[in-house]
Amino acid sequence: MKHIFVINPSAGDGEAEREFLPAIIQAANAAGILYEIHITSGSMDAERFSREKCLEDGPVRLYACGGDGTLNEVANGIYGHDNAELAVIPAGTGNDFVKTFKNSHYFTDLDRQIKGKPVIIDLLKYNGRFGVNVCNAGFDSAVANRIEKLKRYPLLHGKTSYIAGIFLEFFKKMGNCLEVTIDDSETYTGNFLLFAAGIGSYYGGGFHALPLASRSRGEMDLCLVRKFGRLKFLSMISDYKAGRHVEKLKFKELVIYRKCRKVTVKSEKPFLFSADGETNLKKEVCIEVVPRAIRLSLPEGCEMGLENE
């Protein structure tokens, strides 16, 4: 098998290239594997490169070394190629994808990565693209969009940019008027503060929005949070971040939580929609689960998390 490391040089304020590149070379040489390193040159380069490598003869494992956006591109590039495995070296700001796995710190252990074994996981499909984790809209998407702008400033990186993004969006108009249809049979219409649908549990740099989600059951979890006042929002945000919003009775009238296979979201006005951290304006989005879609290489000693059992 050929091991190909796809590194996003801008991920994690340059950490992906600065710290992982020499470690990758050392670990690969020590293991005596056939390997290649590709430094991406811009948006969608990881997807293009990964797709081209899958067309070559023989089995290949592509390591997405960057944030969840890099992972999304590599996954889109290898989807549909039976000779390919996806691996993840988290080097971004949030790294939400790996948080659902037991011994998730092994994802940065390159020796364990090289010895990894594949499992089969689901993907999300949304408007012709594939997602590996969570799609969302509302306040959190606005924060993600704001963070991308804040990262242009030298002092606003990492956790600082998340805090600043939340603070700035908190004082703007919150909520989106959405029509959300679940499995073509159940429809909710109203002003929603938060919308999240996915096969992973975490997004937005550690928000545990979908605590019951699974990557291997052929279904996704959906969480809708109705709009309410800012003071109540402040009292809820810590529970939402910790994944307690599903179980606490005080949120029963505010939170709609379902398991499903398809979700359609519509709005008369464009709304900010995020998929694996990448944000765009949409007026309609259809999200579906693609069961058993891709092979994911887990580092030696790493397992699917409790949510996925």
HUQUIMO-V171746 format. One record per pair of residues at least 6 apart in sequence whose C-alpha atoms are under 8 Angstrom apart, sorted by the first residue. I is the first residue (numbers start at 1). J is the second residue. D is the distance in Angstrom with one decimal. If there is no record, write none. Layout:
<<I & J & D> <I & J & D>>
This chain:
<<1 & 34 & 7.2> <1 & 58 & 6.9> <1 & 59 & 5.1> <1 & 60 & 5.4> <1 & 61 & 7.1> <2 & 33 & 7.3> <2 & 34 & 5.2> <2 & 35 & 5.6> <2 & 36 & 7.8> <2 & 58 & 7.8> <2 & 59 & 6.5> <2 & 60 & 4.8> <2 & 61 & 6.3> <3 & 33 & 7.3> <3 & 34 & 6.2> <3 & 35 & 4.6> <3 & 36 & 6.4> <3 & 60 & 6.0> <3 & 61 & 5.0> <3 & 62 & 6.2> <3 & 63 & 7.5> <4 & 35 & 5.5> <4 & 36 & 4.8> <4 & 37 & 5.8> <4 & 38 & 7.4> <4 & 60 & 7.3> <4 & 61 & 6.1> <4 & 62 & 4.8> <4 & 63 & 6.1> <5 & 35 & 7.7> <5 & 36 & 6.3> <5 & 37 & 4.8> <5 & 38 & 6.2> <5 & 62 & 5.9> <5 & 63 & 4.7> <5 & 64 & 6.5> <5 & 65 & 6.8> <6 & 37 & 6.2> <6 & 38 & 4.9> <6 & 39 & 6.1> <6 & 40 & 6.9> <6 & 46 & 6.7> <6 & 62 & 6.9> <6 & 63 & 5.8> <6 & 64 & 5.2> <6 & 65 & 5.7> <7 & 16 & 6.5> <7 & 17 & 6.5> <7 & 21 & 8.0> <7 & 37 & 7.5> <7 & 38 & 6.1> <7 & 39 & 4.9> <7 & 40 & 6.1> <7 & 64 & 6.6> <7 & 65 & 4.7> <7 & 66 & 6.2> <8 & 16 & 6.5> <8 & 17 & 7.1> <8 & 39 & 6.1> <8 & 40 & 5.3> <8 & 41 & 7.9> <8 & 65 & 6.3> <8 & 66 & 5.3> <8 & 70 & 6.8> <9 & 15 & 7.6> <9 & 16 & 5.9> <9 & 17 & 5.1> <9 & 18 & 8.0> <9 & 39 & 6.5> <9 & 40 & 6.9> <9 & 66 & 7.8> <10 & 16 & 7.3> <10 & 17 & 7.8> <11 & 66 & 5.1> <11 & 67 & 6.0> <11 & 91 & 6.2> <11 & 92 & 4.9> <11 & 93 & 7.3> <12 & 66 & 7.1> <12 & 67 & 7.3> <12 & 91 & 5.6> <12 & 92 & 4.2> <12 & 93 & 5.2> <12 & 158 & 7.4> <13 & 92 & 7.9> <13 & 157 & 7.3> <13 & 158 & 7.8> <15 & 91 & 6.5> <15 & 92 & 7.9> <16 & 65 & 6.3> <16 & 66 & 5.8> <16 & 91 & 5.2> <16 & 92 & 7.5> <23 & 110 & 7.6> <24 & 110 & 6.8> <27 & 110 & 6.3> <27 & 111 & 6.1> <28 & 34 & 7.9> <28 & 35 & 7.0> <28 & 114 & 7.7> <31 & 111 & 7.8> <31 & 114 & 7.8> <40 & 46 & 5.9> <44 & 73 & 6.4> <46 & 70 & 6.8> <46 & 73 & 5.7> <46 & 74 & 5.7> <46 & 77 & 7.6> <47 & 73 & 4.5> <47 & 74 & 4.9> <47 & 75 & 7.5> <47 & 76 & 6.2> <47 & 77 & 4.5> <47 & 78 & 7.9> <48 & 77 & 6.3> <49 & 77 & 7.5> <50 & 62 & 7.2> <50 & 74 & 5.8> <50 & 77 & 5.0> <50 & 78 & 6.1> <51 & 74 & 8.0> <51 & 77 & 4.3> <51 & 78 & 5.5> <53 & 60 & 7.9> <54 & 60 & 7.0> <54 & 78 & 6.4> <54 & 81 & 6.4> <54 & 83 & 7.0> <54 & 84 & 6.3> <58 & 83 & 6.6> <59 & 83 & 4.7> <59 & 84 & 5.9> <60 & 83 & 6.2> <60 & 84 & 5.0> <60 & 85 & 6.4> <61 & 84 & 5.6> <61 & 85 & 4.6> <61 & 86 & 5.9> <61 & 87 & 6.8> <61 & 297 & 8.0> <62 & 74 & 7.5> <62 & 84 & 7.3> <62 & 85 & 6.2> <62 & 86 & 5.3> <62 & 87 & 5.9> <63 & 86 & 6.2> <63 & 87 & 4.4> <63 & 88 & 5.4> <63 & 89 & 6.5> <64 & 70 & 6.2> <64 & 71 & 5.2> <64 & 74 & 6.3> <64 & 86 & 7.5> <64 & 87 & 6.1> <64 & 88 & 5.0> <64 & 89 & 5.9> <64 & 90 & 7.8> <65 & 71 & 7.5> <65 & 88 & 6.3> <65 & 89 & 4.6> <65 & 90 & 6.0> <65 & 91 & 6.1> <66 & 89 & 6.7> <66 & 90 & 5.6> <66 & 91 & 4.4> <66 & 92 & 5.0> <67 & 90 & 6.0> <67 & 91 & 5.6> <67 & 92 & 3.6> <67 & 93 & 6.5> <67 & 94 & 7.0> <67 & 95 & 5.8> <68 & 90 & 7.8> <68 & 92 & 7.0> <68 & 94 & 7.6> <68 & 95 & 6.0> <68 & 96 & 7.1> <68 & 97 & 6.7> <68 & 276 & 5.7> <68 & 277 & 6.6> <69 & 276 & 6.0> <69 & 277 & 6.2> <69 & 278 & 6.3> <71 & 88 & 7.0> <71 & 132 & 7.8> <72 & 130 & 7.4> <72 & 131 & 6.0> <72 & 132 & 6.2> <72 & 276 & 6.6> <74 & 86 & 7.6> <75 & 86 & 6.7> <75 & 130 & 7.5> <75 & 131 & 7.8> <75 & 132 & 7.4> <76 & 129 & 7.1> <76 & 130 & 5.9> <76 & 131 & 7.8> <78 & 84 & 6.3> <78 & 85 & 7.7> <78 & 86 & 7.6> <79 & 293 & 7.3> <79 & 294 & 6.4> <80 & 293 & 7.9> <80 & 294 & 7.7> <84 & 295 & 7.3> <85 & 118 & 7.1> <85 & 294 & 7.4> <85 & 295 & 5.1> <85 & 296 & 5.7> <85 & 297 & 6.2> <86 & 294 & 7.6> <86 & 295 & 6.1> <86 & 296 & 4.8> <86 & 297 & 5.9> <87 & 113 & 7.8> <87 & 296 & 5.9> <87 & 297 & 5.0> <87 & 298 & 7.0> <88 & 107 & 6.7> <88 & 297 & 7.9> <89 & 107 & 5.7> <89 & 108 & 5.8> <90 & 98 & 7.5> <90 & 107 & 6.8> <90 & 108 & 6.7> <93 & 158 & 5.5> <93 & 159 & 7.7> <93 & 205 & 7.2> <94 & 203 & 7.7> <94 & 204 & 6.7> <94 & 205 & 4.1> <94 & 206 & 6.9> <95 & 205 & 6.9> <96 & 202 & 5.4> <96 & 203 & 5.3> <96 & 204 & 7.3> <96 & 205 & 6.1> <96 & 206 & 6.2> <97 & 132 & 7.6> <97 & 133 & 6.0> <97 & 200 & 6.7> <97 & 202 & 7.0> <97 & 203 & 7.7> <98 & 104 & 5.9> <98 & 107 & 7.6> <99 & 201 & 7.9> <99 & 202 & 6.8> <99 & 206 & 8.0> <100 & 200 & 6.9> <100 & 201 & 6.4> <100 & 202 & 7.4> <100 & 304 & 7.2> <100 & 305 & 5.2> <100 & 306 & 7.8> <100 & 307 & 7.2> <101 & 302 & 6.9> <101 & 303 & 5.8> <101 & 304 & 4.9> <101 & 305 & 4.2> <101 & 306 & 7.8> <102 & 302 & 5.7> <102 & 303 & 5.2> <102 & 304 & 6.1> <102 & 305 & 5.1> <102 & 306 & 7.8> <103 & 301 & 7.2> <103 & 302 & 5.3> <103 & 303 & 7.1> <104 & 302 & 6.6> <106 & 112 & 6.7> <106 & 113 & 7.6> <106 & 299 & 6.2> <106 & 300 & 7.7> <106 & 301 & 7.5> <106 & 302 & 6.5> <107 & 113 & 6.6> <107 & 298 & 7.8> <107 & 299 & 6.1> <109 & 299 & 7.8> <112 & 299 & 4.9> <112 & 300 & 4.8> <112 & 301 & 7.6> <113 & 297 & 7.9> <113 & 298 & 7.0> <113 & 299 & 4.3> <113 & 300 & 6.5> <114 & 299 & 7.2> <115 & 299 & 6.5> <115 & 300 & 5.8> <116 & 297 & 5.6> <116 & 298 & 5.1> <116 & 299 & 4.2> <116 & 300 & 4.8> <117 & 297 & 5.1> <117 & 298 & 5.6> <117 & 299 & 6.8> <117 & 300 & 7.0> <118 & 295 & 5.8> <118 & 296 & 5.1> <118 & 297 & 4.0> <118 & 298 & 6.0> <119 & 295 & 5.6> <119 & 296 & 5.3> <119 & 297 & 6.3> <119 & 298 & 7.2> <120 & 216 & 7.3> <120 & 292 & 5.7> <120 & 293 & 7.1> <120 & 294 & 5.7> <120 & 295 & 4.6> <120 & 296 & 6.1> <121 & 215 & 5.5> <121 & 216 & 5.1> <121 & 291 & 7.2> <121 & 292 & 5.1> <121 & 293 & 6.1> <121 & 294 & 5.7> <121 & 295 & 6.4> <121 & 296 & 6.7> <122 & 132 & 7.9> <122 & 199 & 7.5> <122 & 215 & 5.5> <122 & 216 & 5.6> <122 & 217 & 7.6> <122 & 218 & 6.5> <122 & 289 & 6.9> <122 & 290 & 5.6> <122 & 291 & 4.6> <122 & 292 & 4.7> <122 & 293 & 5.0> <122 & 294 & 6.7> <123 & 130 & 6.4> <123 & 131 & 5.8> <123 & 132 & 5.4> <123 & 133 & 7.7> <123 & 199 & 7.4> <123 & 215 & 7.7> <123 & 289 & 6.0> <123 & 290 & 5.1> <123 & 291 & 6.7> <123 & 292 & 7.6> <123 & 293 & 5.8> <123 & 294 & 7.3> <124 & 130 & 5.4> <124 & 131 & 4.7> <124 & 132 & 6.3> <124 & 133 & 7.5> <124 & 198 & 7.2> <124 & 199 & 7.4> <124 & 287 & 6.6> <124 & 288 & 5.7> <124 & 289 & 4.7> <124 & 290 & 5.8> <125 & 131 & 6.1> <125 & 286 & 8.0> <125 & 287 & 5.6> <125 & 288 & 5.1> <125 & 289 & 6.2> <125 & 290 & 6.6> <126 & 285 & 6.6> <126 & 286 & 5.5> <126 & 287 & 4.5> <126 & 288 & 6.5> <127 & 285 & 6.3> <127 & 286 & 6.1> <127 & 287 & 7.2> <131 & 275 & 6.5> <131 & 276 & 6.5> <132 & 199 & 7.4> <132 & 200 & 7.6> <132 & 276 & 6.9> <133 & 198 & 5.7> <133 & 199 & 5.6> <133 & 200 & 4.7> <133 & 201 & 7.7> <133 & 202 & 7.9> <133 & 203 & 7.8> <133 & 275 & 7.8> <133 & 276 & 5.9> <134 & 196 & 6.7> <134 & 197 & 5.7> <134 & 198 & 4.1> <134 & 199 & 6.5> <134 & 200 & 6.0> <134 & 201 & 7.6> <134 & 202 & 7.6> <134 & 203 & 6.6> <134 & 275 & 6.1> <134 & 276 & 5.7> <135 & 196 & 5.7> <135 & 197 & 5.3> <135 & 198 & 6.0> <135 & 273 & 7.3> <135 & 274 & 5.6> <135 & 275 & 4.3> <135 & 276 & 6.4> <136 & 194 & 7.6> <136 & 195 & 5.3> <136 & 196 & 4.2> <136 & 197 & 6.3> <136 & 273 & 5.9> <136 & 274 & 5.2> <136 & 275 & 6.5> <137 & 194 & 6.2> <137 & 195 & 5.1> <137 & 196 & 6.6> <137 & 271 & 7.3> <137 & 272 & 5.9> <137 & 273 & 4.7> <137 & 274 & 6.2> <138 & 174 & 7.6> <138 & 175 & 6.1> <138 & 176 & 6.2> <138 & 192 & 7.2> <138 & 193 & 5.5> <138 & 194 & 4.8> <138 & 195 & 6.2> <138 & 271 & 7.5> <138 & 272 & 6.7> <138 & 273 & 7.6> <139 & 169 & 7.4> <139 & 174 & 6.3> <139 & 175 & 6.8> <139 & 193 & 6.0> <139 & 194 & 6.0> <140 & 194 & 6.9> <140 & 204 & 7.0> <141 & 272 & 5.9> <141 & 273 & 6.1> <141 & 274 & 5.7> <141 & 279 & 6.8> <142 & 169 & 6.9> <142 & 272 & 6.5> <143 & 162 & 7.5> <143 & 165 & 5.1> <143 & 166 & 5.7> <143 & 169 & 6.2> <144 & 162 & 8.0> <144 & 165 & 7.4> <144 & 204 & 7.2> <144 & 274 & 7.9> <144 & 277 & 6.9> <144 & 278 & 8.0> <144 & 279 & 7.2> <145 & 279 & 6.2> <146 & 165 & 5.5> <146 & 169 & 7.8> <147 & 161 & 5.7> <147 & 162 & 6.3> <147 & 164 & 7.8> <147 & 165 & 5.4> <150 & 156 & 6.1> <150 & 157 & 7.7> <150 & 161 & 6.2> <150 & 165 & 7.5> <151 & 157 & 5.6> <151 & 161 & 6.7> <156 & 164 & 8.0> <162 & 205 & 7.9> <170 & 230 & 7.8> <174 & 193 & 6.4> <174 & 227 & 7.8> <175 & 191 & 5.8> <175 & 192 & 5.2> <175 & 193 & 4.3> <175 & 194 & 7.5> <175 & 227 & 5.9> <176 & 190 & 8.0> <176 & 191 & 5.2> <176 & 192 & 5.3> <176 & 193 & 6.5> <176 & 271 & 7.1> <177 & 189 & 7.4> <177 & 190 & 5.4> <177 & 191 & 4.3> <177 & 192 & 6.3> <177 & 267 & 6.4> <177 & 268 & 8.0> <178 & 188 & 8.0> <178 & 189 & 5.8> <178 & 190 & 5.7> <178 & 191 & 6.3> <178 & 192 & 6.8> <178 & 265 & 6.6> <178 & 266 & 5.7> <178 & 267 & 5.0> <179 & 187 & 6.9> <179 & 188 & 5.8> <179 & 189 & 4.4> <179 & 190 & 6.8> <179 & 264 & 8.0> <179 & 265 & 5.7> <179 & 266 & 5.1> <179 & 267 & 6.3> <180 & 187 & 5.5> <180 & 188 & 5.2> <180 & 189 & 6.3> <180 & 263 & 6.9> <180 & 264 & 5.7> <180 & 265 & 4.7> <180 & 266 & 6.6> <181 & 187 & 4.2> <181 & 188 & 6.4> <181 & 263 & 5.7> <181 & 264 & 5.1> <181 & 265 & 6.6> <182 & 260 & 6.8> <182 & 261 & 8.0> <182 & 262 & 6.0> <182 & 263 & 4.8> <182 & 264 & 6.7> <183 & 260 & 6.4> <183 & 261 & 6.2> <183 & 262 & 4.9> <183 & 263 & 6.1> <184 & 262 & 7.5> <184 & 263 & 7.7> <190 & 226 & 7.6> <191 & 226 & 6.2> <191 & 227 & 5.7> <192 & 224 & 6.9> <192 & 225 & 5.7> <192 & 226 & 4.3> <192 & 227 & 4.8> <193 & 224 & 7.9> <193 & 225 & 5.6> <193 & 226 & 5.5> <193 & 227 & 4.5> <193 & 228 & 7.5> <194 & 223 & 7.8> <194 & 224 & 5.8> <194 & 225 & 5.0> <194 & 226 & 7.1> <194 & 227 & 7.8> <195 & 222 & 7.6> <195 & 223 & 5.8> <195 & 224 & 4.7> <195 & 225 & 6.5> <196 & 209 & 7.2> <196 & 210 & 7.7> <196 & 222 & 5.8> <196 & 223 & 5.2> <196 & 224 & 6.6> <197 & 210 & 7.7> <197 & 220 & 6.6> <197 & 221 & 5.5> <197 & 222 & 4.3> <197 & 223 & 6.3> <198 & 210 & 7.4> <198 & 213 & 7.1> <198 & 220 & 5.2> <198 & 221 & 5.5> <198 & 222 & 6.8> <199 & 213 & 5.3> <199 & 214 & 5.2> <199 & 215 & 5.0> <199 & 219 & 7.3> <199 & 220 & 5.0> <199 & 221 & 6.5> <200 & 210 & 7.0> <200 & 213 & 5.7> <200 & 214 & 6.4> <200 & 215 & 6.4> <201 & 208 & 5.7> <201 & 209 & 6.1> <201 & 210 & 4.4> <201 & 211 & 5.2> <201 & 212 & 7.0> <201 & 213 & 5.5> <201 & 214 & 7.8> <201 & 307 & 8.0> <202 & 208 & 4.6> <202 & 209 & 6.0> <202 & 210 & 6.7> <202 & 211 & 7.8> <203 & 209 & 7.2> <203 & 276 & 7.7> <203 & 277 & 7.7> <204 & 277 & 7.2> <206 & 241 & 6.9> <207 & 240 & 6.8> <207 & 241 & 4.2> <207 & 242 & 6.6> <207 & 243 & 7.4> <208 & 240 & 6.6> <208 & 241 & 5.1> <208 & 242 & 5.4> <208 & 243 & 4.6> <209 & 223 & 7.2> <209 & 240 & 6.2> <209 & 241 & 6.6> <209 & 242 & 7.9> <209 & 243 & 5.7> <210 & 221 & 6.3> <210 & 222 & 7.3> <210 & 223 & 6.9> <210 & 243 & 7.0> <211 & 243 & 5.6> <211 & 246 & 8.0> <211 & 307 & 7.0> <212 & 221 & 7.1> <212 & 307 & 5.5> <213 & 220 & 6.4> <213 & 221 & 5.4> <213 & 307 & 5.8> <213 & 308 & 6.9> <214 & 220 & 6.9> <214 & 221 & 7.9> <214 & 307 & 5.6> <214 & 308 & 4.4> <214 & 309 & 7.7> <215 & 308 & 6.0> <216 & 291 & 7.2> <216 & 292 & 7.0> <216 & 308 & 6.5> <217 & 291 & 7.4> <217 & 308 & 7.7> <218 & 261 & 7.2> <218 & 289 & 6.3> <218 & 290 & 6.9> <218 & 291 & 4.7> <218 & 292 & 7.4> <219 & 259 & 6.5> <219 & 260 & 5.5> <219 & 261 & 4.9> <219 & 289 & 6.0> <219 & 291 & 7.7> <220 & 259 & 5.7> <220 & 260 & 5.5> <220 & 261 & 5.9> <220 & 262 & 8.0> <220 & 289 & 6.5> <221 & 257 & 7.3> <221 & 258 & 5.8> <221 & 259 & 4.6> <221 & 260 & 6.3> <222 & 256 & 7.8> <222 & 257 & 5.6> <222 & 258 & 5.2> <222 & 259 & 6.1> <222 & 260 & 7.3> <223 & 255 & 6.9> <223 & 256 & 5.7> <223 & 257 & 4.6> <223 & 258 & 6.7> <224 & 255 & 5.7> <224 & 256 & 5.0> <224 & 257 & 6.5> <225 & 254 & 5.6> <225 & 255 & 4.7> <225 & 256 & 6.5> <226 & 254 & 5.2> <226 & 255 & 6.5> <227 & 254 & 7.8> <236 & 245 & 7.8> <239 & 245 & 5.6> <245 & 251 & 6.2> <245 & 255 & 7.4> <246 & 252 & 7.9> <246 & 255 & 7.3> <246 & 257 & 7.1> <261 & 288 & 5.7> <261 & 289 & 5.5> <262 & 286 & 7.3> <262 & 287 & 5.7> <262 & 288 & 4.4> <262 & 289 & 6.7> <263 & 286 & 5.8> <263 & 287 & 5.2> <263 & 288 & 6.5> <264 & 284 & 7.3> <264 & 285 & 5.8> <264 & 286 & 4.4> <264 & 287 & 6.3> <265 & 283 & 8.0> <265 & 284 & 5.5> <265 & 285 & 5.2> <265 & 286 & 6.4> <266 & 283 & 5.8> <266 & 284 & 4.4> <266 & 285 & 6.6> <267 & 283 & 5.2> <267 & 284 & 6.4> <268 & 283 & 6.6> <269 & 283 & 6.2> <270 & 281 & 5.7> <270 & 282 & 5.1> <270 & 283 & 4.6> <271 & 281 & 5.4> <271 & 282 & 5.4> <271 & 283 & 6.2> <272 & 279 & 6.5> <272 & 280 & 5.6> <272 & 281 & 4.6> <272 & 282 & 6.4> <273 & 279 & 5.5> <273 & 280 & 5.4> <273 & 281 & 5.9> <273 & 282 & 6.3> <274 & 280 & 6.4>>
